[in-house]
Amino acid sequence: MKDIKLIVTDMDGTFLNSKYEVSPDFPKVYEELKKRDILFVPASGRQMSGITKYFGEIQNEIGFIAENGGYVVYKNEEIFADKLSQNSIANIVRAVRAIPDARAVLSAKESSYYESTDKTFVDYFSKYYIQNKKREDLTQEVDDSVFKIAVYHPISSEEFLYPVLKKFEDEDLVVVVSGKNWLDIMNKHTNKGNAIEKLQKSLNILPEQTMAFGDYLNDIEMLKNAHYSYAMENAHPSVKEVAKFEACSNDRFGVLETIKTYLNGI
């Protein structure tokens, strides 16, 4: 195995277990990565604050890919930021309103924005979108840079959201199922794979020096940009088809176990 310089991991269903916990071994493993000059980068569909909260004091030492690649930061410096047009936002919100039980969240640089009055939904999505504000009408422009629209369905995003919202793929947007209940809509070239590529180029790191972990459809481009690509044991079948290797499940902290095996083998 070639020397690894960059390790990128999805968060939910991958790095975190089902209780949204980080492995207790992570601080020790991170110190080993730091000694060996290996950059650790969480990559998630979450907003930035929903990722950084897990990394405390080390967040100014590592990189982050938030909003499914729409917002990239390295050592607290912005590398890349994308923005949806107001016209696209308004059209998508109207389409979401027409889907029974669907809920839209605008995920932006400073905050996330929602219009739902469903307290159960608000309590649920607030676990992922820490900074959030209620708006009466999401079709009206917010004073913020909106990177992504996250759409929630209580039963299945793949079954109830994607068939209706995939039409936006004809409007220079990407529509991706990001979890059992979530679907994300972003500008066409926004994905975790392009985000990794921007980091690799800015830091002079090759795909052959990159290890990546993922479990869902929004991780596919990311895995393609890493030579050492791992699908979790609990991953979507399409992700397993793309990845070269498999890691044990997120509930067994497969990301950390794989990294530890690599470090022990150096």
C-alpha positions as CSV (number, residue, x, y, z in Angstrom):
1,M,0.0,0.0,0.0
2,K,1.4,3.4,-1.1
3,D,2.0,6.0,1.7
4,I,-1.4,7.6,2.6
5,K,-1.4,11.4,2.9
6,L,-5.2,12.0,3.1
7,I,-8.0,10.1,4.8
8,V,-11.6,11.2,4.0
9,T,-14.6,9.8,5.7
10,D,-18.3,10.3,5.6
11,M,-19.9,10.9,9.0
12,D,-23.4,9.4,9.4
13,G,-23.5,5.6,8.8
14,T,-19.8,5.6,8.4
15,F,-17.5,7.3,10.9
16,L,-20.3,7.7,13.6
17,N,-22.1,4.7,15.0
18,S,-25.9,4.4,15.0
19,K,-26.0,6.4,18.3
20,Y,-24.0,9.2,16.5
21,E,-21.0,8.6,18.6
22,V,-17.3,8.8,17.7
23,S,-15.1,5.8,18.6
24,P,-13.3,6.3,22.0
25,D,-10.1,5.3,20.1
26,F,-10.2,8.3,17.8
27,P,-8.0,10.7,19.8
28,K,-5.2,8.1,20.0
29,V,-5.5,7.2,16.3
30,Y,-5.6,10.9,15.4
31,E,-2.3,11.5,17.2
32,E,-0.7,8.7,15.2
33,L,-2.1,10.2,11.9
34,K,-0.7,13.6,13.0
35,K,2.7,12.2,13.7
36,R,2.8,10.7,10.2
37,D,1.6,13.8,8.5
38,I,-1.7,12.2,7.3
39,L,-4.5,14.7,6.9
40,F,-7.9,13.6,8.3
41,V,-11.0,15.1,6.6
42,P,-14.6,14.4,7.6
43,A,-17.0,14.8,4.6
44,S,-20.7,15.0,5.1
45,G,-24.0,16.3,3.8
46,R,-24.3,18.1,7.1
47,Q,-23.7,21.8,7.6
48,M,-20.3,22.8,8.8
49,S,-21.3,23.3,12.5
50,G,-22.9,19.8,12.5
51,I,-19.6,18.3,11.6
52,T,-17.1,20.4,13.6
53,K,-18.9,19.8,16.9
54,Y,-17.4,16.3,16.9
55,F,-13.8,17.4,16.7
56,G,-13.3,20.1,19.3
57,E,-9.8,21.4,19.6
58,I,-8.4,19.7,16.5
59,Q,-10.8,21.4,14.1
60,N,-8.2,24.1,13.3
61,E,-5.7,21.3,12.3
62,I,-7.8,19.3,9.8
63,G,-10.0,19.8,6.8
64,F,-13.8,19.6,6.4
65,I,-16.1,18.9,3.5
66,A,-19.6,20.1,4.4
67,E,-22.9,20.3,2.4
68,N,-22.0,17.3,0.2
69,G,-19.0,19.2,-1.2
70,G,-20.6,22.6,-1.4
71,Y,-18.3,24.0,1.3
72,V,-14.7,23.0,1.8
73,V,-12.4,24.3,4.6
74,Y,-8.8,23.5,5.4
75,K,-7.3,24.6,8.8
76,N,-10.1,27.2,9.1
77,E,-9.5,28.6,5.6
78,E,-12.2,28.5,3.0
79,I,-11.1,26.4,0.0
80,F,-14.4,26.4,-1.9
81,A,-18.0,27.6,-1.5
82,D,-20.8,27.0,-3.9
83,K,-24.2,28.8,-4.0
84,L,-27.6,27.9,-5.4
85,S,-29.6,30.6,-7.3
86,Q,-32.7,32.1,-5.7
87,N,-34.8,30.9,-8.7
88,S,-33.7,27.3,-8.2
89,I,-34.4,27.5,-4.5
90,A,-37.9,28.8,-5.0
91,N,-38.8,26.2,-7.6
92,I,-37.5,23.4,-5.5
93,V,-39.3,24.5,-2.4
94,R,-42.6,24.7,-4.3
95,A,-42.0,21.2,-5.7
96,V,-41.3,19.8,-2.2
97,R,-44.5,21.4,-0.8
98,A,-46.5,19.3,-3.3
99,I,-45.1,16.0,-1.9
100,P,-47.1,14.7,1.0
101,D,-45.0,14.6,4.3
102,A,-41.9,16.1,2.6
103,R,-39.9,18.8,4.4
104,A,-37.3,21.2,2.9
105,V,-34.3,22.7,4.7
106,L,-32.1,25.3,3.1
107,S,-28.5,24.6,4.2
108,A,-26.4,27.8,4.1
109,K,-23.1,29.2,5.3
110,E,-24.4,30.9,8.5
111,S,-27.4,28.8,9.3
112,S,-30.1,26.5,8.0
113,Y,-33.6,27.6,7.3
114,Y,-36.9,25.8,7.6
115,E,-40.6,26.6,7.3
116,S,-42.2,23.5,8.8
117,T,-44.3,23.8,11.9
118,D,-44.0,20.1,12.6
119,K,-42.2,20.0,16.0
120,T,-41.2,16.4,15.7
121,F,-39.4,17.1,12.4
122,V,-37.8,20.3,13.7
123,D,-36.5,18.4,16.8
124,Y,-35.1,15.7,14.5
125,F,-33.4,17.7,11.9
126,S,-31.9,20.0,14.5
127,K,-29.6,17.2,15.5
128,Y,-28.0,17.5,12.1
129,Y,-28.4,21.2,11.4
130,I,-27.3,22.8,14.7
131,Q,-27.6,26.4,13.5
132,N,-31.2,26.8,12.3
133,K,-33.8,29.5,11.9
134,K,-37.5,29.4,11.1
135,R,-38.8,31.3,8.1
136,E,-42.4,31.8,7.1
137,D,-41.7,31.3,3.4
138,L,-38.6,29.6,2.0
139,T,-39.3,30.8,-1.5
140,Q,-38.3,34.3,-0.2
141,E,-34.6,35.1,-0.4
142,V,-32.6,34.7,2.8
143,D,-29.5,36.8,3.5
144,D,-27.1,34.0,3.4
145,S,-25.2,31.7,0.9
146,V,-27.4,28.6,0.4
147,F,-25.2,25.6,-0.7
148,K,-27.9,22.9,-0.7
149,I,-31.5,22.0,-0.2
150,A,-32.0,19.0,2.0
151,V,-35.3,17.3,1.6
152,Y,-36.7,14.9,4.2
153,H,-39.3,12.1,3.9
154,P,-40.3,10.0,7.0
155,I,-40.5,6.7,5.0
156,S,-38.1,6.7,2.1
157,S,-36.3,9.4,0.1
158,E,-35.5,7.0,-2.7
159,E,-39.1,5.9,-3.1
160,F,-41.1,9.1,-2.4
161,L,-38.7,12.0,-3.2
162,Y,-36.3,11.1,-6.0
163,P,-39.0,10.2,-8.6
164,V,-40.6,13.6,-8.2
165,L,-37.5,15.8,-7.7
166,K,-35.2,14.1,-10.3
167,K,-36.6,16.6,-12.9
168,F,-34.3,19.2,-11.5
169,E,-31.4,17.3,-12.9
170,D,-32.4,18.9,-16.2
171,E,-31.7,22.3,-14.7
172,D,-28.0,22.1,-14.1
173,L,-28.6,20.7,-10.6
174,V,-27.7,17.3,-9.0
175,V,-30.3,15.4,-7.1
176,V,-28.9,12.7,-4.9
177,V,-30.3,10.3,-2.3
178,S,-28.1,10.9,0.8
179,G,-29.7,8.6,3.3
180,K,-32.8,6.5,3.9
181,N,-34.9,9.7,4.7
182,W,-32.9,12.4,3.0
183,L,-32.3,13.7,-0.5
184,D,-30.0,16.6,-1.4
185,I,-30.2,19.1,-4.3
186,M,-27.1,21.1,-5.2
187,N,-25.5,22.8,-8.2
188,K,-24.6,20.2,-10.9
189,H,-20.9,19.9,-10.2
190,T,-21.2,19.9,-6.4
191,N,-20.3,16.6,-4.8
192,K,-17.8,15.1,-2.4
193,G,-15.7,13.9,-5.2
194,N,-15.0,17.3,-6.7
195,A,-14.5,18.6,-3.2
196,I,-11.8,16.0,-2.5
197,E,-10.2,16.9,-5.9
198,K,-10.0,20.5,-4.9
199,L,-8.2,19.5,-1.6
200,Q,-5.9,17.1,-3.4
201,K,-4.8,19.7,-5.9
202,S,-4.3,22.5,-3.3
203,L,-2.3,20.2,-1.1
204,N,-0.5,18.3,-3.9
205,I,-1.9,14.9,-2.8
206,L,-2.6,12.2,-5.4
207,P,-5.7,9.9,-5.5
208,E,-3.2,7.1,-5.0
209,Q,-2.3,8.6,-1.6
210,T,-6.0,8.9,-0.6
211,M,-8.1,6.6,1.5
212,A,-11.9,7.2,1.7
213,F,-14.9,5.7,3.5
214,G,-18.6,5.9,2.7
215,D,-21.9,4.2,3.0
216,Y,-24.5,6.0,0.8
217,L,-25.1,7.2,-2.7
218,N,-23.7,10.7,-2.1
219,D,-20.4,9.1,-1.3
220,I,-19.9,7.5,-4.7
221,E,-17.9,10.3,-6.4
222,M,-15.7,10.6,-3.3
223,L,-14.8,7.0,-3.4
224,K,-13.9,7.2,-7.1
225,N,-11.4,9.9,-6.2
226,A,-9.5,7.7,-3.8
227,H,-7.4,4.7,-4.7
228,Y,-8.1,3.1,-1.3
229,S,-11.9,3.3,-1.3
230,Y,-13.9,1.5,1.4
231,A,-17.6,0.8,1.5
232,M,-18.9,0.1,5.0
233,E,-20.4,-3.3,5.7
234,N,-23.7,-1.5,6.1
235,A,-23.4,0.5,2.9
236,H,-25.9,0.8,0.1
237,P,-25.3,-2.0,-2.6
238,S,-24.5,0.7,-5.2
239,V,-21.7,2.0,-3.0
240,K,-20.2,-1.5,-2.5
241,E,-20.1,-1.9,-6.3
242,V,-17.9,1.2,-6.6
243,A,-15.6,0.7,-3.7
244,K,-12.5,-1.4,-4.0
245,F,-12.6,-2.6,-0.4
246,E,-15.0,-3.2,2.5
247,A,-14.7,-2.0,6.1
248,C,-16.7,-3.5,9.0
249,S,-19.9,-1.7,10.0
250,N,-20.1,1.8,11.5
251,D,-21.4,0.2,14.7
252,R,-18.1,-1.6,15.0
253,F,-16.3,1.6,14.1
254,G,-15.0,0.1,10.8
255,V,-13.3,3.4,9.8
256,L,-11.1,3.4,12.8
257,E,-10.4,-0.3,12.7
258,T,-9.3,0.0,9.0
259,I,-7.1,3.0,9.8
260,K,-5.5,1.2,12.8
261,T,-4.8,-1.9,10.6
262,Y,-3.0,0.4,8.1
263,L,-1.0,2.2,10.8
264,N,0.0,-1.1,12.4
265,G,1.2,-2.3,9.0
266,I,3.5,0.7,8.3
